[in-house]
């Protein structure tokens, strides 16, 4: 199993027990897909070399990159101030205009810095592109960023991450600061599904490749318990089907001292979690977890993960 896990000052590579840092910098986001592995930083987008995992090339000088997504449609980058860029070839990025022309954009603001806002998440699917602005809106584009559809009244306000499934094109999950949201009509309407969640500041979400109704989510009591090591109190929850309640995963560290985890899927029923206490794996969709890295760096025990991908 090959993993890349992003933390504020590095990207770690984990390959069958061998862990090493492969990138150093001001890391903010991470993704991998058909065109390779990409890291978003405060000074642009970097692509990992296919031949040498420690070599990264800056492929986009677009400023402060706060979201990145690699998909069949190309590589997408979101920035602060809020803008979206696309590189169909994975290297040549161009801005998708019109995002901040949406009527709701006057309300967008990131609370600690109310004078600005940024793109927190980009979720490309064959049918549409979702873009989450922190904070204020989850918007959509039906044509790859040519035009935009504004937020809807029932939608999440503060989406941190999303999950979609290839077999259910209109299904999407939003892990948001204002709760856990589901749409089954491509974002035209949303509802919250929180029965069993005792923490509803949601951060990272994945759905089972083998069953889109099975979901894992990382959640905390609020921003401080998700991001501040001094008050950390987060957990990972599992849901084993649409009609099931959420259950807290018990084989992970915390919740006291645990910062918000980053989740990734590795196969049907299989997932991994990057935390400030190490890397963990489940092969029964969160019913049990096991650590996969015994020698965790002390310096990372107070750092929230910035992203996790399986290669």
C-alpha positions in Angstrom: 0.0 0.0 0.0 1.4 3.4 -1.1 0.2 6.5 0.7 1.0 10.2 0.6 0.1 12.2 3.7 0.3 16.0 3.8 1.2 18.0 6.9 1.8 21.7 7.3 5.6 21.5 6.5 5.9 18.3 4.6 4.5 15.5 2.5 5.2 12.0 3.9 5.4 8.9 1.6 4.4 5.6 3.1 5.2 2.5 1.1 4.9 -1.0 2.7 6.4 0.1 6.0 8.9 2.6 4.5 8.1 6.2 5.6 10.0 9.2 4.5 9.5 12.9 3.7 9.3 13.5 0.0 8.4 17.2 0.0 9.2 20.2 2.3 7.3 23.4 2.1 4.2 25.3 3.2 1.7 22.5 2.4 -2.0 23.2 2.3 -3.6 20.4 0.2 -2.9 17.2 -1.7 -4.5 15.0 -4.3 -3.5 12.3 -6.8 -5.2 10.9 -9.8 -4.7 9.9 -13.5 -2.2 12.8 -14.1 -0.1 12.2 -11.0 0.2 13.6 -7.5 -0.2 17.3 -6.8 0.5 19.4 -3.7 -1.0 22.9 -3.2 1.2 25.3 -1.3 1.2 29.0 -0.5 3.2 29.6 -3.7 1.5 27.4 -6.2 0.9 23.9 -7.3 3.6 21.3 -7.4 3.6 18.0 -9.3 5.5 14.9 -8.1 8.0 13.4 -10.5 7.0 10.0 -11.9 10.5 8.8 -11.6 11.7 10.2 -8.4 9.2 10.7 -5.6 11.4 13.4 -3.9 11.4 15.6 -7.0 8.5 18.0 -7.4 8.0 20.6 -10.1 6.0 23.8 -9.7 3.5 23.7 -12.5 1.2 26.6 -11.5 2.3 29.9 -10.2 -1.2 31.0 -9.1 -0.5 32.2 -5.6 -1.9 30.8 -2.4 -3.4 27.3 -3.3 -5.9 26.1 -0.8 -7.5 23.2 -2.7 -6.3 20.8 -5.4 -8.0 17.9 -7.3 -6.7 15.5 -9.9 -9.3 13.8 -12.1 -10.0 12.5 -15.5 -11.0 16.0 -16.5 -7.6 17.4 -15.6 -6.1 19.0 -12.5 -8.0 21.7 -10.6 -6.7 24.3 -8.2 -8.5 26.6 -5.8 -6.9 29.6 -4.3 -7.2 32.5 -1.8 -8.7 34.9 -2.8 -11.3 32.6 -4.2 -10.6 31.5 -7.8 -10.5 28.2 -9.6 -7.9 27.1 -12.2 -7.9 24.1 -14.5 -5.1 22.3 -16.3 -6.5 19.6 -18.7 -3.0 18.3 -19.3 -2.0 18.6 -15.6 0.6 21.4 -16.3 -1.0 24.4 -18.1 -3.4 26.1 -15.8 -6.0 28.7 -16.8 -8.5 30.5 -14.6 -12.2 29.6 -14.8 -13.7 33.1 -14.7 -16.9 34.3 -13.2 -16.8 32.6 -9.8 -16.9 35.8 -7.7 -19.7 37.2 -10.0 -22.2 35.0 -8.2 -24.7 36.9 -6.2 -23.8 35.2 -2.9 -20.1 36.2 -3.2 -20.7 39.4 -1.3 -21.4 37.3 1.8 -18.3 35.1 1.5 -15.8 35.6 4.3 -13.3 33.5 6.3 -14.1 34.3 10.0 -10.5 35.0 11.3 -9.9 37.1 8.2 -13.3 38.5 7.2 -11.7 40.6 4.4 -11.0 37.5 2.3 -12.2 34.0 1.6 -10.8 31.0 -0.3 -11.7 27.8 -2.1 -11.6 25.0 0.4 -12.5 22.0 -1.8 -12.9 21.2 -5.5 -14.9 18.0 -6.4 -14.9 17.3 -10.1 -17.4 14.6 -11.5 -18.3 13.8 -15.1 -21.6 15.5 -14.6 -20.7 18.7 -12.7 -18.0 20.5 -10.8 -18.6 21.3 -7.1 -16.6 24.2 -5.5 -16.7 24.9 -1.8 -15.8 28.5 -0.7 -14.8 28.9 2.9 -16.9 30.3 4.2 -20.2 31.0 2.5 -21.2 28.7 -0.4 -21.1 25.4 -2.1 -21.5 26.2 -5.8 -21.6 24.2 -9.0 -20.6 24.3 -12.7 -22.3 22.2 -15.3 -19.7 22.9 -17.9 -16.3 22.6 -16.4 -16.0 26.1 -15.0 -17.4 28.0 -17.9 -20.6 29.0 -16.0 -21.6 28.8 -12.4 -24.7 28.0 -10.4 -25.0 29.7 -7.0 -25.6 28.1 -3.6 -29.0 26.8 -2.8 -30.9 27.7 0.4 -30.8 24.1 1.8 -27.1 23.6 1.0 -24.1 23.7 3.4 -22.6 27.0 4.2 -19.1 25.8 5.2 -18.1 22.7 3.3 -14.6 21.4 4.1 -14.6 18.3 1.9 -16.9 16.2 -0.3 -17.3 12.6 -1.5 -19.0 11.4 -4.7 -19.4 8.0 -6.3 -19.2 7.0 -9.9 -22.2 4.7 -9.8 -24.5 7.4 -8.3 -23.8 10.6 -10.3 -26.4 12.7 -8.4 -25.3 11.6 -5.0 -22.8 13.7 -3.0 -21.8 14.1 0.6 -20.6 17.3 2.2 -18.6 17.4 5.4 -19.2 20.9 6.6 -18.6 23.1 9.6 -22.4 23.4 9.9 -23.1 19.7 9.7 -23.2 16.6 7.5 -25.1 17.1 4.3 -26.4 14.8 1.5 -27.8 15.5 -1.9 -29.4 13.0 -4.3 -30.2 15.4 -7.1 -26.8 16.8 -8.0 -26.9 19.7 -5.5 -30.4 21.1 -6.3 -31.4 20.3 -2.7 -29.7 19.1 0.4 -30.6 17.6 3.8 -28.6 16.9 7.0 -28.1 13.4 8.2 -26.6 13.5 11.8 -28.4 10.8 13.8 -25.7 9.4 16.1 -23.1 12.1 15.5 -22.1 13.7 18.8 -19.8 16.0 16.9 -21.1 18.0 13.9 -18.2 20.2 12.9 -17.4 17.8 10.0 -14.0 17.8 8.2 -13.2 14.8 6.0 -15.6 12.4 4.3 -15.3 9.3 2.1 -17.8 6.8 0.8 -17.2 3.1 0.2 -16.2 2.3 -3.5 -18.2 -0.9 -3.1 -21.3 0.7 -1.6 -22.0 4.5 -1.9 -24.4 4.4 1.1 -21.5 3.5 3.5 -19.7 6.6 4.7 -16.9 7.6 7.0 -16.6 11.1 8.4 -14.1 12.9 10.7 -15.8 15.4 13.0 -15.1 17.6 16.0 -17.1 19.8 18.4 -16.0 23.0 16.6 -13.0 24.7 14.9 -10.8 24.7 18.0 -11.2 21.1 18.8 -10.5 20.2 15.1 -7.5 22.4 14.5 -5.9 23.5 17.9 -3.7 20.9 19.5 -4.3 22.5 23.0 -8.0 21.8 22.8 -8.2 18.9 20.3 -11.2 16.6 20.6 -12.1 14.9 17.3 -13.3 11.5 16.2 -14.0 9.4 13.1 -17.5 8.0 12.6 -18.9 5.2 10.4 -22.3 4.7 8.9 -23.0 1.2 7.5 -25.9 2.2 5.2 -28.4 4.8 4.5 -30.8 3.8 7.2 -28.1 3.2 9.8 -27.1 5.7 12.6 -23.6 7.0 12.8 -21.3 5.1 15.2 -18.0 6.4 16.6 -14.9 4.4 15.6 -13.4 3.2 18.8 -10.0 1.8 17.7 -8.5 5.2 16.9 -6.7 7.6 19.3 -8.7 10.3 21.1 -11.1 11.9 21.0 -9.1 14.0 23.5 -5.9 15.2 21.8 -7.0 14.1 18.4 -7.1 16.7 15.7 -9.4 16.4 12.7 -8.3 13.4 10.6 -7.9 13.1 6.8 -9.5 10.1 5.3 -9.0 8.2 2.0 -10.3 5.0 0.5 -8.0 2.1 -0.6 -10.7 -0.3 -1.9 -14.1 -1.7 -1.3 -14.6 -1.6 2.5 -11.1 -0.4 3.0 -9.9 3.0 4.1 -7.0 4.8 5.8 -6.9 7.8 8.2 -4.0 10.2 8.7 -4.0 11.8 12.2 -1.7 13.7 14.4 -1.1 10.4 16.2 -0.2 8.3 13.2 -1.6 6.5 10.2 -4.4 3.9 10.6 -6.1 1.4 8.3 -9.5 -0.4 8.3 -10.6 -3.3 6.2 -14.1 -3.5 7.6 -15.3 0.0 6.9 -14.3 1.4 10.3 -15.6 -1.4 12.6 -11.9 -1.9 13.6 -8.7 0.0 12.9 -5.0 -0.8 13.2 -2.0 1.5 13.2 0.4 1.1 10.3 3.3 3.3 11.4 4.7 2.6 14.9 7.5 5.3 14.8 5.4 8.5 14.4 7.4 11.8 14.3 7.0 13.7 17.6 6.9 17.0 15.6 3.6 15.9 14.0 1.7 15.1 17.2 0.4 18.7 17.3 -0.2 19.1 13.6 -3.5 18.5 11.7 -3.1 16.6 8.4 -3.6 18.6 5.3 -4.5 15.7 3.0 -4.2 11.9 2.3 -4.2 9.9 -0.9 -3.6 6.3 -1.8 -1.6 5.7 -5.0 
